[in-house]
Amino acid sequence: QLEILQQGCRQFVNNVQEKSVGRVVSRLAELHSLHALARLGADLRERLPKEETELGTLVLGERLSSWDHFFSVHLGNRITELVSLQLNAAMDSCLRALSFMKDTSKGSVLEQPCEEFTWRTPAQELLSTQRSSQDTLSLQTRGLSPQVQVLCKSLGQELGRLLEELKPWGSVEEDLESATGAMLSRWHDFVNKELVNQNDTDWLALLGQVCQGFAELCPELCQCFPSKKGGQDPWQKQQASLRALRDSAYKACFALLVQQEVTHLGGQLDMLDHFLAALLCWGEVDVQEESEGGQQVQSTLRIPLQVTVPLQELLFAVCKQVNRLFGHCMPKAIQSEASQLLVAALVPAYERSCQALASQQLPPALCQTWALQLLMDLRVLGLLFQADALSTARAAVEAHVDPFDLDVLLPHLDRQASLAAQQTSLLLGLCLGDGVGRCLVSGPVPSGSRAPPSSPVVLPVLSTGGPRFPLLPTVSRFLDESPRSGQTGSASGSGGNTNLAPPAPPPKSSSGPDLAAVAPSLTASQSTPAFAALPSFYEKMATSMRSSWFGPM
């Protein structure tokens, strides 16, 4: 009889549990905060009878917990719903803020370009706390502008309030981690959609900065992913995912930037009139040659000293855009990919110019002048980017130069290309990867003398492996004054101090090649009149922009 009674009681409890589900769930749905749920849970625990365990064992033949039977599961489900709602509301707030920035921006969605933020201390009221100078410098180094800081601060505050409300509930870590992961998945979907549909480089750069800010400026996000023993830290996995998304945004930004800038190059190198207008500076080099009779004859050769104007304008425009979009905080892999994108976009332009050179019926001297200038551009680009993709275009251009003249000209052309690459590297700045600048300076350093660094830094290294970027401004005509091969330091003064030998002066420059002298060979240009030397383009730029390529400080 006792067993029959206990079975009937268990059936009664199950019926009550089934019929109370709808009423309990509807009542819990009226509570819209975790604090209210916590108060309800505390009241229920206080009102439930203390001796229910003994009564359950006596009546049902097993332990009975009214909390577990009627309330625990439904309260847990409601907590999960509220956590998801609050996290989605926090992400909605971030997306609305970004949309507002985009809709109300005048020109650029970036609140502060790089020169405004990197070289000036941000207003303290825009920061979450009173940061130390080192913290501010670290933010400047990483390109995390006040615009991004405010957005990350807003998300952090929402998450902080949620974590505070979840303190009374100790067993919701898995639900919180799952809901936060779903929120970040929404952010990934939003950014990936923007990468496909957007053609605004500033907007893509801002999205990349926000991804980096979420990974580095939101400690509350880290608290939503508690570490686990014996496995990969879930927060580290989320950080890696956010940084990968940042890199994707930067790649899309640079691809769009290069595409926009290269289109301006257009047909400036395809037509003779445009090409002649693009020539910048040529010089004369005196060489000793041996005539058929065995006599030494001095000849004057004309070689280009600088790259063409369209290429200079393109490189300078890319440099300005990269600097404006916080290029110094870009990962080295992204900077290297930007260089590859630029080279890949330039190769077709020079191949078309070479085809135009072959298709037009030009005098030999004019044809060779065109080819030499193209060869100068390609050799400088090869030194700057260390790219093998230019070899095919370079071979096609060399085919339009007389083989004898090419053998005589190549050493002088290579020397001028090295010097032009050092000067042009100032225009590229951040587009050059680590170590490329060092390749531009040839020759050993004499013992006892210390050559200046090829890549000085503006911001100090804050930690091991911290981001660095080269010092762009210069007032010298030469990027590095370390001696070339064949030059040695000389001792001066009574102390025997060793000084670096001054670099050899460049060849006599002129405003352009001597196109009036139509001759089948370069050696016949001995009677070419010498033009007065003109100031170098780089000297003009260094004079007008002494402070920084980023602008006046």
C-alpha positions, 0 to 999 in steps of 0.5 A: 500500500505504501508503494501505491501511495508513493506512486500516486504522489509522484504522479500528482507531482508530475501533473502539477509540474506539467500544468505549471510550466506555461504559467511559470514561463509567462510570469518569468517573461514579465521580468526584463532584468537579471536583478529582478530574476535574482530577487525572485529566486531569493524570495522563492528559496526563502518561502519554500519549506525547509523540510521538503526533503524529508517530506519528499523522502517519506511521501514519494520515496525519493528526494524532492526539491521544489526549486529543481522541479518547478523553477530552476530550469525555467529561470535558467532559460530566462537568464539565457534569453536576457543575456542574449537580449542584452548582448544583442542590444549592446551590438545594436548600439555599436552598429548604430553608432557606426552607421551614425558616424558614416551618415554624418561624416563630411568627406571622411568617416575617420574622425581624426586622420593619422597626422591629427591623432599620432602627433597630437595628444588626444583630448582627455575627455574622449578617453575612458580614464585619465591615462598615463602618457605611456598608455596614450603613446601606446594607443597612438602607436597602435592607431586606436584613435579616440573614435575607436576608444569611445566605441569600445568603451561603450561596449565595455560598459554594457558588458560590465553591467551584464557581468555585474548582474550575473554575479548572483548566478554562479553557473551561467558561464557556458551560457554567457560564453555561447551568447557572447560568441553569437554576438561576435558572430554578428559583428563578423557577418556585418564586417564581411558584408561591408567588405563585399559591398563597400568602396570607401577606403576610410570606412574599411579602415575604420572597421579594421580599427574597431576589430583591433579595438574589440580585441585589445580595449575591451577587458569585459569581453575577455571576462565573458570567455573564462579560461578552461583547463587543458584546452585552448583559451576561448578568448585567445581564439576569439582574439585571433578571429578578430585580428584575422577579420581586421587583416581582411578589412585592411587588405580590402582597404589597400586593394581598393586604395591601390586600384583607385590610385593606379587608375590615375596613371592611366595612359600617361605612359602610352602616348609619346606626348604624354611620355615626354611631358612625364620626363623629369631629369636627365644627366650626362656621364663621361666615359672612356671608349676605345676607337677602332684605331686603339685610341682613347675617346671620351664620350658623353652619355645621357641617362635618366636620373629620376623616375617619371612624374606619373610614377612619383605622383602615384607613389607619393599619393599611395604614401599619403593615403597609407599614412592617413589610414594609420598605416604604421599600425598595420601588420607587416604582412598587410604592408607587404601585401600592399606592396605586392598589390601595387607592383601587380597593378603597375606591371600591366601599365609598363607592359602597355607602355612597352607595346606602345613603344614598339607600335609607333614608328619613332626615330632610334634615338627617341625610341631608345630614350623612351626605353631608357626611362621605362628601364629606370622606372622598373629598376627603381621599382625593383629595388624598392619592392624586391619584386620578381614580377617586374623581370618580364617587363624589364626584359621587354624594355631592354630589347628596345635598347641597342645592346652595345649601348645597354652594356655601357649604360647599365652600370651608370643606370644601376648606380642612378637607380640605387640613388633614386630608390633611396630618394623615392623610398621617402615617398613610399614610407610605410609601403616598404617592408622591414629590411628593404631600406637596408638593401638600398645601401651598398658597400661595407661600413668602414671599421671604427665608423658607425653608419646611421640607421636605415630605418630610424623610429619615431615612437619608442618600442613599448614592448618586445615585438611592438609596432614600429614605423620608419622616420619619413621626413628628411632634409637631406638629398640622400636617405643614407650617407653610408659609403658605397663600395670603393669609398673608405673613411678618412681620419681627421684631426689629431684624435684620429677620428674616422669620418664617413666619406661624402657620397659622390655627386650625381651626374650633371643634370638637365631638364630632359634628354637631348631629343634634338640630336637624332643619332643612331648611337649614344656615343654620337651625342658628344656635342650635346649642349649642357643644360643648367642644373635644376633643383631636384624634386626631392630637395623641393619637397624636403624644403617645403615639408621639413616637419613631416610627411604627415604634415606640420606638427 
